[in-house]
Amino acid sequence: MTRRKIRSDCRVGMLEKMLGLPTGTIRNKDGRKTRSDKKLGTLRKEAKKK
């Protein structure tokens, strides 16, 4: 089964549901849980910036 690329406008909570991950799996750089309503595009910008 092939997977599609994950779009930047997808939110963290929806991604965790799609992949079957427990809530709070995706975390910020400092180790805290990422808000579930944060978009993946924003996470990618933050990771690239720092």
C-alpha positions in Angstrom: 0.0 0.0 0.0 1.4 3.4 -0.9 1.2 6.4 1.3 0.6 10.0 0.2 2.7 12.9 1.3 1.5 14.6 4.4 0.2 18.1 3.5 1.3 21.2 5.4 -2.2 22.3 6.2 -2.9 19.1 8.1 -3.2 19.7 11.9 -1.3 17.7 14.5 -4.3 16.1 16.0 -5.6 14.8 12.7 -2.1 13.5 11.8 -2.0 11.5 15.0 -5.4 10.0 14.3 -4.5 9.2 10.7 -1.3 7.4 11.7 -2.8 5.7 14.8 -0.5 7.5 17.2 -1.4 8.2 20.8 -2.2 11.8 21.7 0.9 13.9 22.5 3.3 11.8 20.4 4.4 14.8 18.3 6.4 17.1 20.5 8.1 20.5 20.4 11.9 20.8 20.4 11.8 21.5 24.2 10.0 18.2 24.8 6.5 19.6 25.5 3.4 18.2 23.7 2.5 20.1 20.6 -1.0 21.6 20.5 -3.4 19.5 18.4 -4.7 22.5 16.5 -1.2 23.5 15.2 -0.6 23.0 11.5 2.3 20.9 10.2 3.5 23.8 8.0 4.1 25.8 11.1 6.1 23.0 12.8 8.2 22.6 9.7 8.9 26.4 9.6 9.9 26.3 13.3 12.2 23.3 12.7 13.9 25.0 9.7 14.3 28.3 11.5 16.1 27.0 14.6 
